[in-house]
Amino acid sequence: MGLVQKDAFRTTIISYFGILIGYLNKGVLFLAILSTAQIGLINLIISIGTLFAQLANFGAVYATWKFFPFMRNEGKKHHGFLAFLLLIVGMGILTYSALYILFREQIQDGYIEKSPMFLDYYYWVLPIGISYVLFMVLEIYLRSLYKNIIAVFAYEVVLRLATTLILVLKWLELISFELFVGLHSLLYIIPTMILVVYLKRINEFNVKLSSIQIPKRLKRIVFYFSSFSYINTLGAVWVNSLDVLMIAQLVGLAGTGVFTTVIFLTSVLQVPYKSITRVSAPLVSDYWKHRQFDKMKALYTQVSSVCLVIGLAMFLLCWVNIEFLFSFLKPEFREGIWVFFFIMMGRLVDMYFGLNGAIFSTSKKYRYDVIFTLFLIVAVYLLNSLMIPMWGIVGAAISTSIAMLVYNVGRLLFVWYVYKLHPFHRNQFIIIGLGVVTLFAGQFTEGLINNKWIQFLFESTLVVVLFFGPIYFFSLEKETINYIRKALLFIRSKVRR
């Protein structure tokens, strides 16, 4: 867990710095400068661009996790594996760009009634989609080389600082909204170019087709694996994008603006989880290669325990102070309070089960993951179709939470049954109990003090005492305690300098 802790801590610090910039953008500048419908339009373009990227990668991301450990050879430039990946993704980009252009009318028909503004900005999806799919491939390649920092910095910090710059230009009325949309889409090429420059600097940007020295038999295996992984990837895509697409179709851009803003707020709670899994996932592939099941089980349990504590703690800190947090947003965003709650229920389950996705997708039984993915796709679509007309954006949050719960439990049970691997530990259930007690205590003390800032401090202290206190004093989760101690020592050393 040493490498995981070290890189996860660094990526967490960078990610939270990026989150602060992102909050300045989406929590302050977007709300002050743009209308709710304009915010919804920007986020709809991002969601469709992200969907495009996930479709166009043709399963290359998971193929990297699975096969790069077998290709690793600096002397032979890793057998041209990066060039091979980019060739696959290049075909994906051409295929889906053509489809997006050819089926323009059919796609636009779904947005004419509730989100007509999108029609004027239809093609600005492509710069985001193409830039992001290239970024995904370069980032996963760097992760396989155990180089995690630069990609996080490029996407979480540089991209958001660039967004801040054009928001300021819009605020000063130096650019129109139309130009702002175009510039915002083009900004996504910046993180990709940073990774290209970095790969060249470390002599890892080997993209000549002549460098590909992968045996035909292994290529067939990679393509076979990628086809299954491609379908599995769609599950995550639908969960992340289908809500936004269907809200834009059934509710409108204003509802999309509220929903996507709340989704951004929930992403703050997932930063440590993403940082830890970002570092841990390549280790899973190595453990499969060397058949080190004991190490894999230990990592599985440790990651789940750490993510459970951090995820619950951050959710509790936010939920007991939810009125305080939403008091800084426009009144129309209050509907997003219950969106936050239900989305976080699904994401807490996802965080708790930790590495089950990485273990499943890199195992020999990866084909069976298609069953769970197809279930997720169908469940999200059907539940959204039922619940969005009934309860609007809150219905979308409920449907996503239910689908993610069943999906994760199913994958967990499968990995447990087939490989006898599970993340559970007795102390985890005590931690969950502490979380429930703290949650109810926070509800009883809500509105106890008239001054909202003092109430905020009181509720936050309550979480620290009731939740963190027992975990620390009774050492219920040693990895988290060690993680916090190392973080404090790191901060102290930097302050003393």
Secondary structure, DSSP 8 states (H G I E B T S, - for coil): -HHHHHHHHHHHHHHHHHHHHHIIIIIIIHHHHS-HHHHHHHHHHHHHHHHHHHHHTTTHHHHHHHHHHHH--GGGGGGGHHHHHHHHHHHHHHHHHHHHHHTHHHHHHTTTTT-GGGGGGGGGHHHHHHHHHHHHHHHHHHHHTT--HHHHIIIIIIHHHHHHHHHHHHHTTSS-HHHHHHHHHHTTHHHHHHHHHHHHHTT-----GGG----HHHHHHHHHHHHHHHHHHHHHHIIIIIHHHHHHHHT-HHHHHHHHHHHHHHHGGGHHHHHHHHHHHHHHHHHHHHT-HHHHHHHHHHHHHHHHHHHHHHHHHHHTTHHHHHTTS-GGGGGHHHHHHHHHHHHHHHHHTTTHHHHHHTSTTGGGHHHHHHHHHHHHHHHHHHHHHHHHHHHHHHHHHHHHHHHHHHHHHHHHHHH------HHHHHHHHHHHHHHHHHHHTTT-SSSHHHHHHHHHHHHIIIIIHHHHHTTS-HHHHHHHHHHHHHHHHHHH-
